[in-house]
Amino acid sequence: MSGAVDLSSLKQPAAAADAPTGHAVTEADFETKVLRRSMQVPVVIVLYSQRSPGSVELVKLFERLVGEGDGSWDLATVEAEPNMRIAQALGVQGIPTVIAVAAGQPLADFQGAQPEPQVKQWLAAVVDAVRGKLEGGVEGEQAAAVPEDPRFTAAEEALDRGDIAGAEAAYEKILAEEPANAEAKAALRQVRFFGRAQGLPADAIARADAAPDDIDAAFAAADMECFNQEPEAAFTRLINLIKRTAGDDRNRVRTRLVELFELYDTADPVVVAARRKLATALY
């Protein structure tokens, strides 16, 4: 999958029946209900439109299947029109699109309505592919439970409510008590980025391209590119800006670039390559 979703062909009369909303996910709770949940069991994202009766029926099928399931997978239904950033970040090109996410990464996908037997077969393959590799799921639930840290629970509950500031404050409190807590550090970085990304203008990249030496515009565009799962573009943008700046401006851009690096695995080839380019740009 690649590119942004194109819903122009879906401008037709609305379906008579609305899709179920018991597993509905929006931009506000995507991180919690999809990314975090996928660390425990695979999460199947169904992107649909009320204007596409076939996609509404597919949502209903998945709602029934997850209800009949044994907890080995979870469901997230995303209405495309009001959640375009999710669709763009996932590279959706048509509706309906179904994507399985495990450990925070896309695992498998298909586009278009499918009959129930094929859907069941696809689900079985997804579950088998990650069996025993994630923290939770049926096997994890059968193991001895590890007590949850109530401090992290408070932060996650704030995220569930869409309270980014509350989650940030909860993680900051943990770090005030335990400055070396790596999990809290990583979570705080993600929450701060997510909160920042929510306020980005839709034309952030176009604005930066039109004013390549505007540092604030470059920051907004780089955030948008990271949010759209295009970190290489974001890193390149800021590295090029570092080459054109000096003094405090250069330090400011370098600091933001390093912050973006920290959102990813240090061993990610894109990060490794960008760090090398940063070193060359600086020295």
C-alpha positions as CSV (number, residue, x, y, z in Angstrom):
1,M,0.0,0.0,0.0
2,S,1.2,3.5,-0.7
3,G,-0.1,7.1,-1.2
4,A,-3.1,8.9,0.3
5,V,-6.6,7.5,0.3
6,D,-8.9,8.7,-2.5
7,L,-12.5,8.8,-1.5
8,S,-13.8,10.8,-4.5
9,S,-15.4,7.7,-6.0
10,L,-17.3,7.0,-2.8
11,K,-19.6,10.1,-3.2
12,Q,-22.8,8.3,-3.5
13,P,-26.0,8.1,-1.4
14,A,-25.4,7.0,2.2
15,A,-26.0,3.4,3.2
16,A,-29.3,2.8,4.9
17,A,-27.8,1.1,7.9
18,D,-24.9,2.5,9.9
19,A,-21.9,0.5,10.8
20,P,-21.6,-0.8,14.4
21,T,-19.4,1.5,16.6
22,G,-18.5,-0.8,19.5
23,H,-14.9,-1.0,18.3
24,A,-14.7,2.5,16.7
25,V,-11.3,4.2,16.8
26,T,-10.4,7.8,16.0
27,E,-7.2,9.8,15.9
28,A,-7.5,10.6,19.6
29,D,-7.4,7.0,20.8
30,F,-5.5,5.3,17.9
31,E,-2.3,5.0,19.8
32,T,-4.0,3.3,22.8
33,K,-6.5,1.1,21.0
34,V,-4.4,0.1,18.1
35,L,-0.6,0.6,18.7
36,R,-0.5,-0.3,22.4
37,R,-3.1,-3.0,22.1
38,S,-1.2,-4.6,19.2
39,M,1.7,-5.3,21.6
40,Q,-0.6,-7.9,23.2
41,V,-2.7,-9.3,20.4
42,P,-3.0,-8.5,16.7
43,V,-5.4,-5.7,16.0
44,V,-7.4,-5.8,12.8
45,I,-8.1,-2.3,11.5
46,V,-11.1,-2.0,9.1
47,L,-11.3,1.3,7.3
48,Y,-14.7,2.0,5.9
49,S,-17.1,4.7,4.8
50,Q,-20.8,5.1,5.5
51,R,-21.1,5.9,1.7
52,S,-19.9,2.4,0.8
53,P,-22.5,-0.2,1.7
54,G,-20.0,-3.0,1.0
55,S,-17.5,-1.6,3.5
56,V,-20.3,-1.2,6.1
57,E,-21.2,-4.9,5.7
58,L,-17.6,-5.9,6.1
59,V,-17.4,-4.0,9.4
60,K,-20.5,-5.9,10.6
61,L,-18.8,-9.2,9.6
62,F,-15.7,-8.4,11.6
63,E,-17.8,-7.2,14.6
64,R,-19.5,-10.6,14.6
65,L,-16.3,-12.5,14.2
66,V,-14.4,-10.7,17.0
67,G,-17.5,-11.3,19.2
68,E,-17.3,-15.0,18.5
69,G,-13.5,-15.1,18.9
70,D,-11.4,-16.3,21.8
71,G,-9.5,-13.1,22.4
72,S,-6.7,-14.0,20.1
73,W,-7.2,-10.7,18.1
74,D,-8.9,-7.4,18.5
75,L,-10.8,-5.1,16.2
76,A,-10.5,-1.4,15.4
77,T,-13.1,0.2,13.0
78,V,-12.1,3.5,11.5
79,E,-14.5,5.7,9.5
80,A,-12.3,7.1,6.8
81,E,-13.7,10.6,6.2
82,P,-13.4,12.0,9.7
83,N,-10.1,10.2,10.3
84,M,-8.1,11.0,7.1
85,R,-4.8,11.2,8.9
86,I,-5.1,7.6,10.0
87,A,-6.0,6.6,6.4
88,Q,-3.0,8.6,5.1
89,A,-0.6,7.2,7.6
90,L,-1.6,3.7,6.7
91,G,-1.2,4.4,3.0
92,V,-4.9,3.5,2.3
93,Q,-5.8,3.7,-1.4
94,G,-9.4,2.5,-1.4
95,I,-12.4,1.6,0.8
96,P,-12.8,-0.9,2.4
97,T,-9.2,-1.7,3.5
98,V,-8.3,-4.2,6.2
99,I,-4.9,-4.1,7.9
100,A,-3.6,-6.3,10.7
101,V,-1.2,-4.6,13.1
102,A,1.1,-6.5,15.5
103,A,3.7,-5.1,17.8
104,G,2.9,-1.6,16.4
105,Q,3.7,-2.6,12.8
106,P,1.5,-3.6,9.8
107,L,1.5,-7.3,9.4
108,A,-1.0,-8.1,6.6
109,D,-3.7,-6.4,4.6
110,F,-6.3,-6.7,1.9
111,Q,-8.6,-4.3,0.0
112,G,-12.2,-4.7,-1.0
113,A,-15.0,-6.8,0.4
114,Q,-14.3,-10.5,0.9
115,P,-16.7,-13.5,1.6
116,E,-16.7,-14.8,5.1
117,P,-14.7,-18.0,4.5
118,Q,-11.8,-16.0,3.0
119,V,-11.9,-13.5,5.9
120,K,-11.8,-16.3,8.4
121,Q,-8.9,-17.9,6.6
122,W,-7.0,-14.6,6.6
123,L,-7.7,-14.0,10.3
124,A,-6.4,-17.5,11.1
125,A,-3.2,-16.8,9.2
126,V,-2.7,-13.5,11.1
127,V,-3.1,-15.1,14.5
128,D,-0.8,-18.0,13.6
129,A,1.9,-15.6,12.4
130,V,2.3,-14.0,15.8
131,R,1.4,-16.9,18.1
132,G,3.7,-16.8,21.1
133,K,5.5,-13.7,19.9
134,L,3.5,-11.0,21.6
135,E,3.1,-10.1,25.3
136,G,-0.6,-11.0,25.7
137,G,-3.3,-12.8,23.8
138,V,-4.8,-16.1,24.9
139,E,-1.4,-17.6,25.8
140,G,-0.4,-14.5,27.8
141,E,-3.7,-14.4,29.7
142,Q,-3.2,-18.0,30.8
143,A,0.2,-17.1,32.3
144,A,0.6,-15.6,35.7
145,A,-0.5,-12.0,35.7
146,V,2.0,-9.3,36.4
147,P,0.6,-6.5,38.6
148,E,0.2,-3.3,36.6
149,D,2.0,-0.2,37.8
150,P,-0.9,2.2,38.8
151,R,1.1,5.1,37.7
152,F,1.2,3.9,34.1
153,T,-2.4,2.9,34.3
154,A,-3.3,6.5,35.2
155,A,-1.4,7.7,32.1
156,E,-3.1,5.1,29.8
157,E,-6.5,6.0,31.2
158,A,-5.8,9.6,30.4
159,L,-4.9,8.6,26.8
160,D,-8.1,6.6,26.6
161,R,-10.0,9.8,27.4
162,G,-8.1,11.7,24.8
163,D,-6.5,13.7,27.6
164,I,-3.0,14.2,26.1
165,A,-2.0,16.8,28.8
166,G,-3.1,14.5,31.6
167,A,-1.1,11.6,30.1
168,E,1.9,13.8,29.7
169,A,1.6,15.0,33.4
170,A,1.3,11.4,34.6
171,Y,4.5,10.3,32.7
172,E,6.3,13.4,34.0
173,K,5.4,12.5,37.5
174,I,6.9,9.0,37.1
175,L,10.1,10.5,35.8
176,A,10.2,13.0,38.7
177,E,10.2,9.9,41.0
178,E,12.4,7.7,38.7
179,P,14.5,9.8,36.3
180,A,16.0,6.7,34.7
181,N,12.6,5.0,33.9
182,A,13.1,4.1,30.3
183,E,9.5,3.1,29.6
184,A,8.2,6.4,31.0
185,K,10.8,8.3,28.9
186,A,9.8,6.6,25.7
187,A,6.1,7.0,26.5
188,L,6.5,10.7,27.2
189,R,8.3,11.3,24.0
190,Q,5.5,9.5,22.1
191,V,2.7,11.4,23.9
192,R,4.4,14.8,23.3
193,F,4.8,14.0,19.7
194,F,1.2,12.8,19.3
195,G,-0.1,16.0,21.1
196,R,2.0,18.1,18.8
197,A,0.9,16.3,15.7
198,Q,-2.8,16.8,16.5
199,G,-2.4,20.5,16.1
200,L,-0.7,20.4,12.7
201,P,-2.2,22.3,9.8
202,A,-3.3,20.1,6.9
203,D,-0.9,22.0,4.5
204,A,2.1,21.9,6.8
205,I,4.3,20.2,4.2
206,A,3.3,22.6,1.4
207,R,4.0,25.6,3.7
208,A,7.5,24.4,4.5
209,D,8.2,23.6,0.9
210,A,7.2,27.2,0.0
211,A,9.5,28.7,2.7
212,P,12.4,26.2,3.0
213,D,14.3,28.4,5.5
214,D,11.4,28.9,7.9
215,I,12.4,26.8,10.9
216,D,9.0,26.6,12.5
217,A,7.4,25.6,9.2
218,A,10.1,22.9,8.7
219,F,9.4,21.5,12.2
220,A,5.7,21.3,11.5
221,A,6.3,19.6,8.1
222,A,8.8,17.1,9.7
223,D,6.2,16.2,12.3
224,M,3.6,15.7,9.6
225,E,6.0,13.4,7.7
226,C,6.8,11.4,10.7
227,F,3.1,11.1,11.5
228,N,2.5,9.9,7.9
229,Q,5.2,7.2,8.4
230,E,7.7,9.1,6.2
231,P,10.6,9.5,8.7
232,E,13.2,9.5,6.0
233,A,11.6,12.6,4.4
234,A,11.4,14.3,7.8
235,F,15.0,13.6,8.6
236,T,16.2,14.7,5.2
237,R,14.3,18.0,5.5
238,L,15.9,18.9,8.8
239,I,19.4,17.8,7.8
240,N,19.2,20.0,4.8
241,L,18.1,22.8,7.0
242,I,21.0,22.2,9.3
243,K,23.4,22.7,6.4
244,R,21.8,26.1,5.7
245,T,21.9,27.4,9.3
246,A,24.4,28.3,12.0
247,G,24.7,29.1,15.7
248,D,21.5,29.0,17.8
249,D,19.3,28.2,14.8
250,R,21.5,25.2,13.9
251,N,21.4,23.9,17.4
252,R,17.7,24.3,17.5
253,V,17.2,22.2,14.4
254,R,19.6,19.6,15.5
255,T,17.8,19.3,18.8
256,R,14.5,18.7,17.1
257,L,16.0,16.2,14.7
258,V,17.5,14.2,17.6
259,E,14.0,14.3,19.3
260,L,12.5,12.7,16.2
261,F,15.2,10.1,16.1
262,E,14.2,9.0,19.6
263,L,10.7,8.2,18.4
264,Y,12.1,5.2,16.5
265,D,14.3,2.1,17.3
266,T,17.9,3.2,17.4
267,A,18.7,0.2,15.1
268,D,16.2,1.3,12.4
269,P,18.2,1.6,9.2
270,V,16.5,4.9,8.4
271,V,17.6,6.3,11.7
272,V,21.2,4.9,11.4
273,A,21.6,6.5,7.9
274,A,20.2,9.8,9.1
275,R,22.5,9.9,12.0
276,R,25.5,9.5,9.7
277,K,24.2,12.3,7.4
278,L,23.7,14.5,10.5
279,A,27.3,13.9,11.5
280,T,28.5,14.9,8.1
281,A,26.3,18.0,8.0
282,L,27.6,19.1,11.4
283,Y,31.3,18.4,10.8
